[in-house]
Amino acid sequence: MTAPVHSDAVTGEGALRAVALGGGHGLFNTLTALRYLTPDVTAVVTVADDGGSSGRLRSELGLIPPGDLRMALAALMAAPAAIADREAVDPVSAQRHRVWADLLQHRLGGYGALAGHPVGNLLLSGVNEVTGDVVAALDALVDLFDVDGRVLPMAEVPLVIEADVSGLESDPRVSRVIRGQVAVATTPGKPRRVRLIPESPAGCAAAADAIRNADVVTLGPGSWFSSVIPHVLVPDQLAALNDTDARKLLLVNLAAEPGETTGFSVERHLHVLHAHASTLQVDDVIVDEASVPAGLERTHLERAAGRFGARLRVADLAIAGTSVHDPAKTAATVRAMLG
């Protein structure tokens, strides 16, 4: 199946082409932010989840875990296309998309085998099973729901995350290998390095093409070791990131995440990413002003950003009183940067 085609009346001729890399709630927020700027948004999503509904469907059906893909689809549906141009938004269509987005996210109740499964996970898994191609399945759902944009997997086979974790043995110099996204995300130790299994997997060709043809590409925020770093461990995708002429933006988490990055400073997030992909080049590293006070700490962060060839950008990004990115503030920051 080819990519969904939408008319210029909907997408706008010459609309900004945006690609967002990530997974989970971090990617959901970034996609919502980008929809303030353009209807032409492609999500590229991690495919290593092994917990909850996704883990059960992955184990039982042998398919790519659908959860993060479902959330990305729901994000594109819930935020109307061309939201920056209010006159271009059909309120009836927007309401219908929000209803369907809520339905995809709805988890079934009860106590049986289906309990806890989001409707969207079952739908995507079913279409994937029929088509035999996860990209075709995602494109079919985008067409079915008449959604602008696209959702693509990072790779077209399920992946496994494996990490070297310290702090689990009496000798702090000794690391233990932890396997599985949920285990890595919840380990009481400190992940030092992560790998993908299979190692150096083939990337999704459509995702690499989208990155190369984009005007702006974002990476992060999100679970650093399980949703952000994996994107630079796929050689095809890393090559596309370094080849593209797009403006590349790295959105850093507002705070350390319990388990994966407990005790990490913002600077430490950058050092860890660079250790996994020393050839990665980005244009801008975007951090929340409250997470890095002005002074020596910010100077060190500027130096860390420079290792990616990037300029440090500091802005008010948080939802007040939380460590969560505010999509509207993120959109305003990106809009100002892109002019």
C-alpha positions as CSV (number, residue, x, y, z in Angstrom):
1,M,0.0,0.0,0.0
2,T,1.2,3.5,-0.8
3,A,1.3,6.3,1.6
4,P,-2.0,8.1,2.2
5,V,-2.5,11.1,-0.2
6,H,-4.4,14.1,0.9
7,S,-5.4,17.1,-1.1
8,D,-3.6,20.5,-0.9
9,A,-6.9,21.9,0.3
10,V,-6.4,19.9,3.5
11,T,-2.6,19.8,3.9
12,G,-1.8,23.1,2.4
13,E,0.5,23.4,-0.5
14,G,4.1,23.8,0.8
15,A,3.1,22.8,4.3
16,L,6.0,22.3,6.7
17,R,7.0,18.6,6.6
18,A,7.7,17.5,10.2
19,V,8.9,14.1,11.5
20,A,8.9,13.2,15.2
21,L,10.9,10.3,16.6
22,G,10.1,8.8,20.0
23,G,7.6,6.6,21.8
24,G,5.0,6.7,24.5
25,H,3.7,9.8,26.2
26,G,6.7,11.9,25.2
27,L,6.0,11.3,21.5
28,F,2.3,11.9,22.0
29,N,3.1,15.4,23.4
30,T,5.5,16.2,20.6
31,L,3.1,15.2,17.9
32,T,0.4,17.3,19.5
33,A,2.8,20.3,19.5
34,L,3.8,19.8,15.8
35,R,0.1,19.7,14.8
36,Y,-0.1,23.3,15.9
37,L,2.4,24.1,13.2
38,T,1.5,21.8,10.3
39,P,-0.8,19.0,9.2
40,D,2.1,17.2,7.5
41,V,3.4,15.3,10.5
42,T,4.9,11.8,10.4
43,A,5.5,9.8,13.7
44,V,8.4,7.3,13.8
45,V,7.8,5.0,16.7
46,T,9.9,2.6,18.8
47,V,8.8,-1.0,18.6
48,A,10.3,-2.7,21.6
49,D,7.5,-2.6,24.2
50,D,7.0,-5.9,26.0
51,G,4.7,-4.9,28.8
52,G,0.9,-4.7,29.3
53,S,-1.4,-5.2,26.4
54,S,1.4,-4.7,23.8
55,G,3.5,-7.4,25.5
56,R,0.6,-9.8,25.5
57,L,-0.3,-9.2,21.8
58,R,3.4,-9.4,20.8
59,S,3.8,-12.7,22.6
60,E,0.5,-14.3,21.4
61,L,0.5,-13.0,17.8
62,G,4.2,-12.5,17.1
63,L,3.5,-9.0,15.7
64,I,5.1,-5.6,16.4
65,P,3.8,-4.3,19.8
66,P,1.0,-1.9,18.9
67,G,0.8,0.3,21.9
68,D,3.1,3.2,21.0
69,L,1.9,3.1,17.4
70,R,-1.7,3.4,18.6
71,M,-0.8,6.4,20.9
72,A,0.8,8.2,18.0
73,L,-2.2,7.6,15.7
74,A,-4.5,8.9,18.5
75,A,-2.3,12.0,18.9
76,L,-2.6,12.9,15.2
77,M,-6.4,12.3,15.4
78,A,-7.0,14.2,18.6
79,A,-5.1,17.4,17.5
80,P,-6.8,18.7,14.3
81,A,-4.7,19.2,11.2
82,A,-3.7,22.8,10.5
83,I,-4.7,23.8,14.0
84,A,-2.6,26.9,13.6
85,D,-5.0,28.1,10.9
86,R,-8.3,28.0,12.8
87,E,-10.3,28.7,9.6
88,A,-9.0,25.5,8.1
89,V,-10.4,23.4,10.9
90,D,-13.8,21.8,10.3
91,P,-15.2,21.6,13.9
92,V,-17.5,18.7,13.0
93,S,-14.6,16.7,11.6
94,A,-12.3,17.7,14.5
95,Q,-14.9,16.5,17.0
96,R,-15.3,13.2,15.1
97,H,-11.5,12.7,15.2
98,R,-11.4,13.3,18.9
99,V,-14.2,10.8,19.5
100,W,-12.3,8.2,17.5
101,A,-9.1,9.0,19.2
102,D,-10.7,8.4,22.6
103,L,-12.1,5.1,21.3
104,L,-8.7,3.9,20.2
105,Q,-7.3,4.7,23.7
106,H,-10.2,3.1,25.5
107,R,-9.2,0.0,27.5
108,L,-11.7,-2.9,27.8
109,G,-13.0,-3.7,31.2
110,G,-13.9,-7.0,32.8
111,Y,-11.7,-9.8,34.0
112,G,-11.3,-12.1,31.0
113,A,-8.7,-12.5,28.3
114,L,-9.5,-9.1,26.7
115,A,-9.4,-7.1,29.9
116,G,-7.0,-4.2,29.7
117,H,-6.5,-4.2,26.0
118,P,-7.0,-0.8,24.3
119,V,-9.4,-1.0,21.4
120,G,-6.7,0.5,19.1
121,N,-4.2,-2.2,20.0
122,L,-6.7,-4.9,18.9
123,L,-7.7,-3.0,15.8
124,L,-4.1,-2.4,14.6
125,S,-3.1,-6.0,15.4
126,G,-6.0,-7.3,13.4
127,V,-5.3,-5.2,10.4
128,N,-1.6,-6.1,10.6
129,E,-2.5,-9.8,10.7
130,V,-4.7,-9.4,7.6
131,T,-2.2,-7.3,5.6
132,G,0.9,-9.0,6.8
133,D,2.6,-5.6,6.7
134,V,2.6,-3.2,9.7
135,V,3.2,-0.1,7.4
136,A,0.3,-1.1,5.2
137,A,-1.8,-1.6,8.3
138,L,-1.0,1.8,9.7
139,D,-1.6,3.5,6.4
140,A,-5.0,1.7,6.1
141,L,-6.1,3.1,9.5
142,V,-4.9,6.6,8.6
143,D,-7.1,6.3,5.5
144,L,-10.0,4.8,7.3
145,F,-10.1,7.6,9.9
146,D,-9.2,10.3,7.3
147,V,-6.2,11.5,9.3
148,D,-3.6,13.8,7.9
149,G,-0.1,12.7,8.6
150,R,1.4,9.3,8.9
151,V,2.5,6.8,11.6
152,L,5.5,4.5,10.9
153,P,7.5,2.0,13.0
154,M,11.2,2.4,13.6
155,A,11.7,-1.1,12.3
156,E,9.3,-3.6,10.7
157,V,10.1,-6.4,13.2
158,P,9.7,-6.5,17.0
159,L,12.9,-5.4,18.8
160,V,14.2,-6.2,22.2
161,I,16.1,-3.7,24.4
162,E,19.0,-5.0,26.5
163,A,20.9,-2.9,28.9
164,D,24.1,-3.0,31.1
165,V,22.9,-1.9,34.5
166,S,25.1,-1.1,37.5
167,G,24.1,-0.8,41.1
168,L,22.5,-4.2,41.3
169,E,25.6,-6.0,42.7
170,S,27.5,-5.4,45.9
171,D,30.5,-4.2,43.7
172,P,29.4,-1.0,42.0
173,R,31.9,-1.7,39.2
174,V,30.0,-4.8,38.1
175,S,27.1,-4.5,35.7
176,R,24.2,-6.9,35.2
177,V,22.5,-7.4,31.8
178,I,18.8,-6.6,31.9
179,R,16.6,-7.5,29.0
180,G,13.2,-6.1,28.0
181,Q,11.9,-2.6,27.8
182,V,9.8,-2.8,30.9
183,A,12.6,-4.3,32.9
184,V,15.0,-1.6,31.7
185,A,12.5,1.2,32.4
186,T,11.8,0.0,36.0
187,T,15.3,-1.3,37.1
188,P,16.4,0.0,40.5
189,G,20.0,0.1,39.1
190,K,21.5,2.6,36.6
191,P,21.5,1.7,32.9
192,R,24.9,2.5,31.4
193,R,24.4,1.3,27.9
194,V,21.6,-0.2,25.8
195,R,21.5,-2.4,22.8
196,L,18.9,-3.6,20.4
197,I,18.3,-7.3,19.6
198,P,18.7,-8.1,16.8
199,E,21.8,-5.9,16.7
200,S,21.9,-3.2,14.0
201,P,18.3,-4.0,12.8
202,A,17.1,-3.0,9.4
203,G,15.1,0.2,9.6
204,C,11.7,1.0,8.1
205,A,12.5,2.3,4.6
206,A,9.5,4.6,4.6
207,A,10.6,6.2,7.9
208,A,14.1,6.8,6.5
209,D,12.6,8.4,3.4
210,A,10.3,10.6,5.6
211,I,13.4,11.8,7.6
212,R,15.4,12.6,4.5
213,N,12.5,14.6,2.9
214,A,11.5,16.5,6.1
215,D,11.8,20.2,6.8
216,V,12.1,19.6,10.6
217,V,12.9,16.4,12.6
218,T,12.5,16.1,16.4
219,L,13.9,13.5,18.7
220,G,12.6,13.2,22.3
221,P,11.5,13.8,24.9
222,G,10.6,10.4,26.4
223,S,12.1,7.5,28.3
224,W,15.7,8.1,27.4
225,F,17.0,4.6,27.3
226,S,13.9,2.9,25.9
227,S,12.2,5.5,23.7
228,V,14.9,8.0,22.6
229,I,18.3,6.3,22.3
230,P,16.9,3.2,20.4
231,H,16.2,5.5,17.4
232,V,19.9,6.1,16.9
233,L,20.8,2.4,17.2
234,V,19.1,1.6,13.9
235,P,21.9,2.2,11.3
236,D,19.5,3.1,8.4
237,Q,17.7,5.6,10.6
238,L,20.9,7.2,11.9
239,A,22.2,7.5,8.4
240,A,19.0,9.2,7.4
241,L,19.3,11.6,10.3
242,N,22.8,12.6,9.3
243,D,21.9,12.8,5.6
244,T,18.8,15.0,5.9
245,D,18.8,18.7,5.3
246,A,16.0,19.1,7.8
247,R,16.3,21.3,10.9
248,K,17.0,18.7,13.6
249,L,15.8,19.4,17.2
250,L,16.6,17.4,20.3
251,L,14.0,17.9,23.0
252,V,15.5,16.9,26.4
253,N,13.4,15.6,29.3
254,L,12.4,18.2,31.9
255,A,13.5,15.9,34.7
256,A,15.1,12.6,35.5
257,E,12.7,9.6,35.1
258,P,12.5,7.3,38.1
259,G,14.2,4.0,37.2
260,E,15.8,4.7,33.9
261,T,17.5,8.0,34.6
262,T,17.3,8.5,38.4
263,G,19.7,11.2,39.4
264,F,20.5,12.3,35.8
265,S,21.1,15.9,35.1
266,V,20.1,17.4,31.8
267,E,23.7,17.4,30.8
268,R,24.0,13.7,31.6
269,H,21.2,13.0,29.2
270,L,23.2,14.5,26.4
271,H,26.4,12.7,27.3
272,V,24.6,9.3,27.4
273,L,23.0,9.9,24.0
274,H,26.4,11.0,22.5
275,A,28.0,7.8,23.9
276,H,25.5,5.7,21.9
277,A,25.7,7.8,18.7
278,S,28.9,9.9,18.5
279,T,28.3,10.7,14.8
280,L,24.8,12.1,15.4
281,Q,24.5,15.8,14.5
282,V,21.6,18.0,15.4
283,D,21.0,21.7,15.0
284,D,19.3,22.7,18.3
285,V,19.1,21.2,21.8
286,I,16.0,22.5,23.5
287,V,15.7,22.4,27.3
288,D,13.3,23.9,29.8
289,E,14.6,27.0,31.5
290,A,13.6,25.8,35.0
291,S,15.5,22.5,34.6
292,V,18.9,24.3,34.0
293,P,19.4,27.5,35.9
294,A,21.6,30.2,34.4
295,G,25.2,29.9,35.4
296,L,27.9,27.3,35.3
297,E,25.5,24.4,34.9
298,R,24.1,26.0,31.7
299,T,27.6,26.7,30.4
300,H,28.4,23.0,30.8
301,L,25.2,22.2,29.0
302,E,26.1,24.4,26.1
303,R,29.4,22.5,25.8
304,A,27.6,19.2,25.8
305,A,25.2,20.4,23.1
306,G,28.3,21.5,21.1
307,R,29.3,17.8,20.8
308,F,26.3,17.3,18.5
309,G,27.2,20.5,16.6
310,A,24.1,22.0,18.2
311,R,23.1,25.4,19.7
312,L,21.5,25.3,23.1
313,R,17.9,26.7,23.2
314,V,16.4,27.5,26.6
315,A,12.6,28.2,26.9
316,D,9.6,27.8,29.2
317,L,8.3,24.4,28.1
318,A,6.6,22.8,31.1
319,I,3.0,22.5,32.0
320,A,2.9,24.5,35.3
321,G,3.7,22.4,38.3
322,T,4.7,19.3,36.3
323,S,7.7,17.8,34.6
324,V,5.7,17.3,31.4
325,H,6.1,19.3,28.2
326,D,3.3,21.7,27.3
327,P,2.5,21.1,23.6
328,A,1.4,24.7,23.1
329,K,4.6,26.1,24.6
330,T,6.7,23.6,22.6
331,A,4.9,24.6,19.4
332,A,5.5,28.3,20.1
333,T,9.2,27.6,20.8
334,V,9.7,25.6,17.6
335,R,7.7,28.2,15.6
336,A,10.0,31.0,16.8
337,M,13.1,29.0,16.0
338,L,11.9,28.2,12.5
339,G,10.9,31.8,11.8
